[in-house]
Structures are given as structure tokens and as C-alpha cells.
Amino acid sequence: MKFSFPDINFYKKRRWTIIGVSAILSIALIVTISDYGLWNRFTLEYETKSLEREIIALKDSNEMLLEEIEMLKTDTTTIEKVAREKYGMKKRNETVFVIQDNEGK
């Protein structure tokens, strides 16, 4: 069995078809992969949505912290709670019992 290349007339007859298919494939690659292509656009949209969700979460956290600051400025009960829990403070003539967990040892 001998291998032979197709006749040159085959390429002449199909020249415009080959050029058209090559052009379509080239355009498809450019549209898909380039800096302004679909792949990059979808990636940027995903990143944008992720950043928008993060912004919303940070705004909510910021609002909660502002409320806590306001409470610490004005509410004596909140101030007392933070002083007891965070700094281990106690009132005069008050006894504090510390319970230790020995299971972890």
C-alpha cells in the first residue's frame, strides 16, 4: 500500500472552504481566549460578584462594630459585661470562682 498526497486540484477546489474554516477557528479562539474574550469576562464577573459579597459582609460587620462602640460609650451594662468577660474584672466584695476543665490534660 503506497501513500500518496492528495491531488493539488483538491486544494484548489476547497481553498475558500479551508480559508473560511481557518478564519472562523481563528476568530473563535480570539473571542474565547484573548484579554477581552469570553473566558476572561466570565472570570472577571465571578471575581466581581465575590468582591461584592465580601463588601456586603464587611459593611454588615462595620455596622455591628459601630453599634458596639455606641453601646460602650453610653450603656453601663455593656461596659460592665465587657470588663468582666474580656478583662476579668470584678466588683468590690465579689468572689469569682474559676472552673477549670481537666479533661484536656
C-alpha distance (Angstrom), angle and dihedral (degrees) to the residues before:
residue distance angle dihedral
M1 . . .
K2 3.75 . .
F3 3.81 121.8 .
S4 3.77 116.7 -138.0
F5 3.75 132.2 -179.6
P6 3.79 118.1 -114.0
D7 3.75 117.3 -93.7
I8 3.81 116.3 -88.1
N9 3.81 88.9 -122.0
F10 3.80 88.1 66.1
Y11 3.80 90.0 63.2
K12 3.80 93.3 43.5
K13 3.79 91.2 53.5
R14 3.81 93.1 46.0
R15 3.81 96.7 38.1
W16 3.82 96.5 109.7
T17 3.78 91.7 43.0
I18 3.80 90.8 53.0
I19 3.82 91.7 46.1
G20 3.81 91.2 48.1
V21 3.80 94.3 48.7
S22 3.81 90.7 45.9
A23 3.81 90.8 49.6
I24 3.82 92.5 48.5
L25 3.81 91.9 48.5
S26 3.80 91.2 47.8
I27 3.80 92.5 49.9
A28 3.81 90.7 46.4
L29 3.80 90.8 52.6
I30 3.79 92.3 47.4
V31 3.82 92.5 48.2
T32 3.79 92.0 47.3
I33 3.79 104.9 39.0
S34 3.83 108.5 24.9
D35 3.81 125.0 101.2
Y36 3.79 89.2 -95.2
G37 3.80 93.8 38.7
L38 3.76 131.1 120.2
W39 3.80 95.2 -99.9
N40 3.78 92.4 55.3
R41 3.80 91.2 44.5
F42 3.80 93.2 53.5
T43 3.80 90.5 46.6
L44 3.79 91.5 51.1
E45 3.82 92.4 46.5
Y46 3.81 90.4 52.5
E47 3.80 90.7 48.9
T48 3.82 91.1 47.5
K49 3.81 92.4 52.2
S50 3.79 90.5 47.2
L51 3.81 91.3 51.4
E52 3.82 91.4 46.9
R53 3.82 89.8 53.9
E54 3.80 89.5 48.9
I55 3.82 90.9 50.0
I56 3.81 91.0 52.1
A57 3.81 91.3 49.2
L58 3.81 91.4 48.9
K59 3.82 91.8 48.5
D60 3.81 90.0 52.0
S61 3.79 90.6 48.4
N62 3.79 90.3 47.9
E63 3.81 91.6 51.9
M64 3.81 91.1 50.6
L65 3.80 91.1 50.0
L66 3.82 91.7 48.8
E67 3.81 89.5 51.6
E68 3.81 90.2 49.1
I69 3.82 90.6 50.0
E70 3.79 90.9 50.9
M71 3.81 90.8 48.8
L72 3.81 91.0 49.8
K73 3.80 90.0 51.2
T74 3.81 95.9 50.3
D75 3.83 114.4 15.4
T76 3.80 115.9 76.8
T77 3.81 92.3 -166.3
T78 3.79 91.2 59.1
I79 3.80 91.4 46.4
E80 3.82 90.2 51.6
K81 3.80 92.1 47.6
V82 3.81 92.9 51.9
A83 3.81 91.8 45.2
R84 3.81 91.1 52.6
E85 3.82 98.5 42.2
K86 3.78 102.1 36.2
Y87 3.79 103.0 30.5
G88 3.83 101.8 27.0
M89 3.80 94.3 -124.5
K90 3.80 124.2 160.1
K91 3.78 139.0 -167.3
R92 3.80 123.2 -103.9
N93 3.80 114.1 -80.7
E94 3.80 90.1 13.3
T95 3.80 122.3 130.7
V96 3.80 119.5 -146.7
F97 3.79 120.4 -157.5
V98 3.79 116.7 -156.2
I99 3.79 114.5 -154.2
Q100 3.79 114.6 -157.9
D101 3.77 123.9 -158.5
N102 3.83 110.0 -133.4
E103 3.82 95.6 -178.4
G104 3.80 93.3 89.5
K105 3.84 92.9 60.4
